[in-house]
Amino acid sequence: MSSHRKVPPTWDKVGKHAIFPEAKHDEIARFNFLANLNMHLSSNVMPGIKETYEQDALPAFKAEHGREPESRHEVREMMKNAPYYQWWSALRRSTMEMRQQAGRSLVLRQIDRLNAVAAEYNEGADSLKLNPQATIPDYVSVVDTHCMPGSYHTSVVEDDVSAGANYDSGLFVTTVGQLGSMTDGGGRAISDWLQAEHPDFTPKRILDIGCTIGHNIVPIAQAFPDAEVIAVDVSAPVLRYGHARAKALGVNNITFMQVNAEDLSQFADGSFDLITTSMFLHELSAQSMPKILSEISRLQAPGGLSMHLEQPQYAGRPVFEQFVRDWDTWHNNEPFWGTMHDVDLVAMIDGTGLPASLQFNTAVTAKVDESIFPKTETGNKSEDFGRAAAWNVFGAWKPKASEQESVA
């Protein structure tokens, strides 16, 4: 069984739909190579980083300073010149760059077909609302997020969907199947948690902020088929792709809108029962995050719920773990990652009018697809070997009108 832990599922396990890019033999082989390299780096190489830290860097630091390091920044200064860490870090960065280039090559080869298929789903649809006057915030436009050329917002041609198609085809490689065949594990984790913990909660109006191609809002929309769902993002290419993707999957209760979430004034106060974000807050600048959280509080209906799926905050974790988790800040074009994971989220959300007493923080795990990790011979447990992705979900209930005075 141990040998299986080092073998990721093959790229052909990716869930297909009408707008998904078609791959040839060599393109599939390239994705499979990258998935295996990612698994090798995380399973076999990464443990040596801690050995390097404990056996070499930490004793040298203590000898020089007479104390243990007090922050991840001190650990990074210790480790950045360690050859083993440099080797692992360079390879990890290269896998991300290669994933983006592999996906980009795959998509650009068939861009005309993909754009045409998307146009068939999108043409004349009231459920796709793009805004040609929308401006891309500086904190979005200054970097190619996740090393994606042009990030999510750049159009190569008119009515382009290539950024969305690249993201859809390559994400499975980086996550090595942890998010399921449709890479929708975040949304499935949210909907599963709601069903298990709050089975009587039936939101009629749902807002998803930073939806990209709708990976995570689609399973939520499927879980609440009678709800009106609004999914917003600032980037047109991923919205075009996401809308077409949802339609191709038979999901028709989502409206995709191009909106900067710092200003959602087109929506009335208290007009959404459920507001979600999935791995979105860490993309925001320190100035934009409080604005967006305030908008969420304003839009949340009395008795409604806001939920944010993210990696855990750094506070209370060992400085070495913080250092490892902070790799994305410095090497994966995620400049706001570390800042966001330092924030006192309870205090920030409390400051928007959602009191700490009604906030929650819990762990959730992606639902493992049996098509990727088949059940064991006993039939009792999916054979995921711990590879299902795990996150923190935090958020708050908004007091009902009858409760607001007592909570305040």
N, C-alpha and C positions, 0 to 999 in steps of 0.2 A: 504493500500500500504506500509506503514512503516514496517509492519511485514515482507514483502518480502525482504526488504533490508538486513535482517540478515540471509537469507537462501541462501547459495551458490548453484550453479547448481550441480547435482549429477555427479559422476565420469563416469557414463555410457554415458554422453554427449561428452566424449572425442572422437575425430575423429579417426577412425580405418583405418588401412591399413594392408597389408599382413605380415609385419614384426612386427607389434605391439604386445606386450605381451598379452596373454590371461589370464583373471583374474577369480578367483572363487568367490563365494558369500562372504566369510569372508574377502578376499583381497579387494573386492570392498567396503565392510562395513568399513574396516580400513581406506581406502582412504577418504570415505565420512565423517567419524568421524574427521579426520584431517582437511579436508576442512572446516567443521563447526566450529572447534576449532579456525582455523585461522581467519575465519570471525568474530567470537565472540571476539577474542583478538583485532582485528583491529577496530571493530565497537563499542563494548561495554566497553572494558577494557582500551584501549589506551587513550581515552579522560581523564581518571582519572590521567594519568601521568602529564598532563598539570596542572590539579587542584593541585596535590601534589607540583609541582614546584612553582606555583603562591602563594599558601596558606602557604606553609611550608618552602621549600628550599630557595626561593628567599628572603623572609623577613629575614631569618637567615643570608644569605650571605650579604645583605645590612647592617644589623646591625653590622656585623663583619668587613666589608671592607669599608663601607660608600659609596658604588657605586654599579651599576648594573654589572653583569658579562660581560666580554668583549670578551669571546670566548666560543666555544662549549666545549673546554677542561675544562674550569672552571665550566660550567654547568654539565659536566659529573662527576667531582669531588664532586659537590654538591649532585648529584642525586644517585650516586652509592651505597650509604648506606641507601637510602629511601626504606623501606620494600615494598611499593606498586610497585615501579619501579623494584626492584629485582624480585618480583613475576611475573610481566608481562614479564620481560626479560627472566627469566628462562623458562617460558612456551613457549615463542616464540622460543627460542633455541631448546627446546624439540620437538616442532612440526617439525622443520627442520630435526633433527636427526631421528625422527620417520618416516618422509616421506622417508628419504634415506633408512632406514632399511626396511620399508614396500616395497619400490620399489625393493630393492636388493633381498629380500626374494622372491618376485614375479618372478623376472627375473632368479635368480639362479635355481629356481624350474624347469625352462624350457629352460635352457641355451643351451642344445644340439640342441633342435628344432630351437631356434632363430638363432644360429650360422649356422645351416644347411640352413635355409631359406635365410639368408643373403648371404651365399656362392653361392646359385643358381643365385642370382641377380648379384653378384660381380665377379664370376669366369670369367677370360679372358677379362674383360671389360677394354677398354682403358681409360674409364672415371673415374677410380679409380687408383690413383698413390700413393702407399705407399713407404716409404723409411725406411728400417730396420736400416739404419745407423743414422737416425735422433736422436738427443739428446734432452731430455726434459730440458728446461731452469730451473735453480734453483728456480726462482720465481714461477714457475708452480709446481715443485715437492715438495716444502717444506710444503705445506698445502693440506689438503683434502678440496678443494674448495666447498663451500656450504654444508660442512659436508658430502660430498659424499666419502665413503671409497675408497681410491685409486684415487680419483679425476677422471678426464676424461681420463687419459692416461694409466691407469693400465689394463693390460690384465690378466684375470684369467686363460684362456686356450689359445691355439693357435687359431688364426683367431677369436678372441673374439669380441663380440658386446655388452656385458652386460652393460658397462658404458653408452652407447648410449640408450639402452633399458630402463635402470633405469631412466635416465634423461627424456626420452620421456613420460614414464608412470606417473612420479611423479610431473612434472612441473605444470600440471593442478590443482593439489591440493594446491600448494603454492600460485598460482595466482588466485585461485577460479574463473576461467573462464574468467579473464580479457583479456587474449590473444587469445580468440577464441577456437573453438573446436580442431583445429590443432595446437594450441599454436604458431601461426605464425603471431600474431598481429603486431610485430615490422616490419617485412618485408612488410606486407600489408599496414601499415601506410606509409612506405617509398614509395611504388609504387603508392598508392593513392595520396600522396602529389605531386609526379612527374607528374602524370596525370593531376592533378588539376592546378598546378602552372607552369608546363613546358610541355604542351602537345606535343610540337614539338620536344622534346628531345628524340631521339631514339638511345641509345647507342648500338654499335655493339659488344663491348667487355667489360665484366663486371668482376670485382674482388671483392670477399667477403672475408674478413680477420677475422679469429677466428670464423669459421662457426659452430663449434660443429656438431650437427646432421643435419644442414641445414634448421632448422625451418624457418629462416628469409630470406634465399636466394631463397628458392623454390618459394614463391609468386612473388619475383622480376623476377626470370627466367620465370615464367608463364606470367608476364606482358610484357616481351620482348622476345617472343618465337624465334625470329630470331637471338638473340644475342648469342655469345659464352660466357659462364659463367664459371669462375674458382673460386672454393671455397677452401680456405686453412685453415688448422689447424695443430697443432703440435701433436695431439693425434690420434693414429691409431684406437682405438676401436670406437670412435664416427664417424670417417670418414667411416669406414666399414658400420656402421649402417646408417649413413646419406646417403651414396650412394645408399644402398639398399632401403632405405625409399623413396628417390626421384624416383627411378625406379618404385617402387610399386605404386607411385602416378601418374605415367605416365609422369614424367618430365625427359627429355632426353638430355637437352642442358647444363647440369652442369658437369664439371670435378672436382672431389674432389682430393685434393693433400695434402700430409703430408709435411709441410714446416714450418720452423721457420720464422715468418714474419719480424724478424729483418734483414734478408738477403734474398731478393727476386731477387737476381742477375740473376736467370734464365729467368726473364722477361725483355724485352727491355724497355728503356726509352720511356715514352709517349705512352705505348701500351694499355692503358685501358681508355675507355670513361667514365666509372662510377666505382668508388671504394666505397665500403660500409663496415661499421662495425656496429654491433648491440650488445649493452651491453657488449662490449669487452674491451674498453680502461681502464675501472676500474679494470681489471684483471692484468694490466701490472705494472711492477716495474717502479720506477722513471727513471731508466737508459734505460729501453727498450722502453718506450713510445716515446721519441723523435726520436729514431732510426726508429721505425715503421712509425711514421708520416712523416719522411724524405723519407722513401721508397715510401710511398703513393704519396708524391709530385713528386718524380722522375718518377713514373709509370703513373701518370695522364697525359692524352693526352691534348695538347692545345685545349681549349674550352671544356674540360671534367670537370667532377664534382666528388668531394669526399663528402661523407655523413656519419656522425657518430650519431647513436641513443644512447642516454644515459639519466640518471637522471640529473636534473638541477645541475649546479654548486652552491657552497655554497655562493659565494660572493654576498653581498647585502641582504642576507636572515637573519631573526632574529636568534640570537644565540641559542635559544631554538629549533627552527626548524632545525638548523644545527645539534644540538645534537641528535635529533630524527633520522634524515636522516643518521647520522654517526653510528648508531647502528651496521650496518653490518661490519664495520671496526673491531670492538672489539669482536663481538659475533657470526658472521656468517662465519668465516674463509674467510674473504675478506680483507686481510691486506693492500691492496693498494687503497681501496675504498676512504678513506678520503683524501689521498694525491692527487689522481687524481681529486677529486672534489674541491680541492683548487687551482689547476693550472690555470694560465692565459692562456687559450686555444687560444685566439686570437693571443697573442704574440708568443706562441709556434708554431702555424701553420704558422704565418707570417714568422717566422724564417726559415721555410722549403722552402720558396720561393713562398708561396701562400698568396698574400698580403691581409691585413686586409680589404681593399676596396672591395675585391671580396668574402669576407666571409659572411656567413649568420648564423642566429640562429633563430629557429622557434619552435613552439609547434605542436606536432602531437598527434592524438588519434587513438587507435586501432579501427578497424572496428568491431562492435559487431555482433556476429552471432545470427540470429533469432532462430536458433535451440537451443540456450542456453538462450537467453533473448527474448522471443516472443513479438510480437508487442502488444500494448495496444488495448483496444476495439475500440478506435478511428482510429486505423490503421495508424496513422501519425508518430509514433515515437517508436523505439525499447525500450523495457522495461528493460533497463540496469541499471536504478537507479544510474547512475554515476559510474558504476563499470568498464567501459572500461578503459584500461590502458592508461596513458598519459606520454609522454616523451618530451625531447628536442631533436631536430635534428640540428646539426651544421655541417659546412663544408665550402667548398670553390670551386669556379670555377677557373680553370686555364686559364690565359690569352691566347687568340688566338695569333698566331705568329704575326699578324698585330697589336695587342694591347700591346705586352709585353714591348716595349720601353716606351710607354706613361704611363702604369701602374707603371713601375719601377720609 
